[in-house]
Structure formats: C-alpha cells, structure tokens
Amino acid sequence: MKHVIGEFSVKKKVFLWSCLLALFLFLVFLTSISYIHPSDEGILGILTRYHFEAMFAVAFGGVLIGAGGIYLFSSELQKTTSSLKSNIELLLSFLSPKEKEVVMLLVEKNGQAFQADIAKIPGMTRLKAHRVVSKLAERKIVAVNSYGKANLVTLSPNVLKAFNLKPHFENTGKE
C-alpha cells in the first residue's frame, strides 16, 4: 500500500485526506447530535446506546486522521526540504570561505545585517568585510544600502527564497 499511496499526486492525496477528514467530522457531528437529542432509532440510536464507546472512537479517529495526514504529506515535505538543501549547497559551492561565512551570518540574522556586524566575524577586518560584501554585491547575492555612515547588507530576494526566508520590504535601522 505504501507504493500505491506514495505514487499519488499531491491533489489526490489532498482529496483522500479531505474525504477522511469529512467522514471524521460527520462522525463527530452524529455523536454530538446523539448526545444532545437522544434517540432509539437508526444510527443515532446506536450512538446513543454506545455513546461512551463512540467518544473513544472519535478520539481514536482524530489521532488516525492526524497520523494519516502526516504520512500522506511527509514525502512532499521531504522533497521540498531536499530541494531547498540542494539549492543552498549549490549556492554555497560557488563562494569563497569568507563569502560563505558572510552569507551564513546574514541567514542567521534573517537576511540582513550591518557591515560592521560582518566585520566582527573572527578573522574578518573592516577592509575584508568591505571587499567580501562588494564581491557579493557584484554577483547580485546581496544588496548594500547606506544608512548614514552604516551599510545595511541584505540578501537578494532570490537568495532569500533559496534559504526559505521572507523578503524585507523596508530596511530601517538596526534590529
């Protein structure tokens, strides 16, 4: 069964999970109705007589729906994560060690940092920081904005996307 479900498209998985969720919610609805309006007829009669057992079935069904969702969508999450990781590795493979350090610092700081913060990286001077940032800016990996005497270095939107970070719409001052 693992191979059959694993080969479903995302739309089919969403549809399958939605159907299971709808069935579960219908069971919750019927169980609630049988508690509010007890009856001796039909399915409500069964749920009224076995209300305690039905509540356990609802709880167990909720756990199964959650576990089923995780099972169905974990492969999609894994694919996205591996794709993201390969994009990052590809980007970093073209950078020098100092450039990698700067990019990783920017990632740690949610995509932006002042050049003075970059100069505080061990083994980095203000001059080296300026040169590394200039090289990264030439390659369009970062953008540099002046704020008085300070330079705010921001990862480009494409690099932010590769690292799964949200873009900054306005860069105003220190964090």
LINURMO-V82082 format. One record per residue. N is the residue number from 1. OMEGA is omega as a letter, one per 30 degrees, with the letter a starting at -180 (none if undefined). Layout:
n:N omega:OMEGA
n:N omega:OMEGA
This chain:
n:1 omega:a
n:2 omega:a
n:3 omega:a
n:4 omega:a
n:5 omega:l
n:6 omega:a
n:7 omega:l
n:8 omega:l
n:9 omega:a
n:10 omega:a
n:11 omega:l
n:12 omega:l
n:13 omega:l
n:14 omega:l
n:15 omega:l
n:16 omega:a
n:17 omega:l
n:18 omega:l
n:19 omega:l
n:20 omega:l
n:21 omega:l
n:22 omega:l
n:23 omega:l
n:24 omega:a
n:25 omega:l
n:26 omega:l
n:27 omega:l
n:28 omega:l
n:29 omega:a
n:30 omega:l
n:31 omega:l
n:32 omega:l
n:33 omega:a
n:34 omega:l
n:35 omega:a
n:36 omega:a
n:37 omega:a
n:38 omega:a
n:39 omega:l
n:40 omega:a
n:41 omega:l
n:42 omega:a
n:43 omega:l
n:44 omega:l
n:45 omega:l
n:46 omega:a
n:47 omega:l
n:48 omega:a
n:49 omega:a
n:50 omega:a
n:51 omega:a
n:52 omega:l
n:53 omega:l
n:54 omega:l
n:55 omega:l
n:56 omega:l
n:57 omega:l
n:58 omega:l
n:59 omega:l
n:60 omega:l
n:61 omega:l
n:62 omega:l
n:63 omega:l
n:64 omega:l
n:65 omega:l
n:66 omega:l
n:67 omega:l
n:68 omega:l
n:69 omega:l
n:70 omega:a
n:71 omega:a
n:72 omega:a
n:73 omega:a
n:74 omega:l
n:75 omega:l
n:76 omega:l
n:77 omega:l
n:78 omega:l
n:79 omega:a
n:80 omega:a
n:81 omega:a
n:82 omega:l
n:83 omega:l
n:84 omega:l
n:85 omega:l
n:86 omega:l
n:87 omega:a
n:88 omega:l
n:89 omega:l
n:90 omega:l
n:91 omega:a
n:92 omega:a
n:93 omega:a
n:94 omega:a
n:95 omega:l
n:96 omega:l
n:97 omega:l
n:98 omega:l
n:99 omega:l
n:100 omega:l
n:101 omega:a
n:102 omega:a
n:103 omega:a
n:104 omega:l
n:105 omega:l
n:106 omega:l
n:107 omega:l
n:108 omega:a
n:109 omega:l
n:110 omega:l
n:111 omega:l
n:112 omega:l
n:113 omega:l
n:114 omega:a
n:115 omega:l
n:116 omega:l
n:117 omega:l
n:118 omega:a
n:119 omega:l
n:120 omega:l
n:121 omega:a
n:122 omega:l
n:123 omega:a
n:124 omega:l
n:125 omega:l
n:126 omega:l
n:127 omega:l
n:128 omega:l
n:129 omega:l
n:130 omega:a
n:131 omega:a
n:132 omega:l
n:133 omega:l
n:134 omega:l
n:135 omega:l
n:136 omega:l
n:137 omega:l
n:138 omega:a
n:139 omega:l
n:140 omega:l
n:141 omega:l
n:142 omega:l
n:143 omega:a
n:144 omega:l
n:145 omega:l
n:146 omega:l
n:147 omega:a
n:148 omega:l
n:149 omega:a
n:150 omega:l
n:151 omega:l
n:152 omega:a
n:153 omega:a
n:154 omega:l
n:155 omega:l
n:156 omega:a
n:157 omega:l
n:158 omega:l
n:159 omega:l
n:160 omega:l
n:161 omega:l
n:162 omega:l
n:163 omega:l
n:164 omega:l
n:165 omega:l
n:166 omega:a
n:167 omega:l
n:168 omega:a
n:169 omega:a
n:170 omega:l
n:171 omega:a
n:172 omega:l
n:173 omega:a
n:174 omega:a
n:175 omega:none
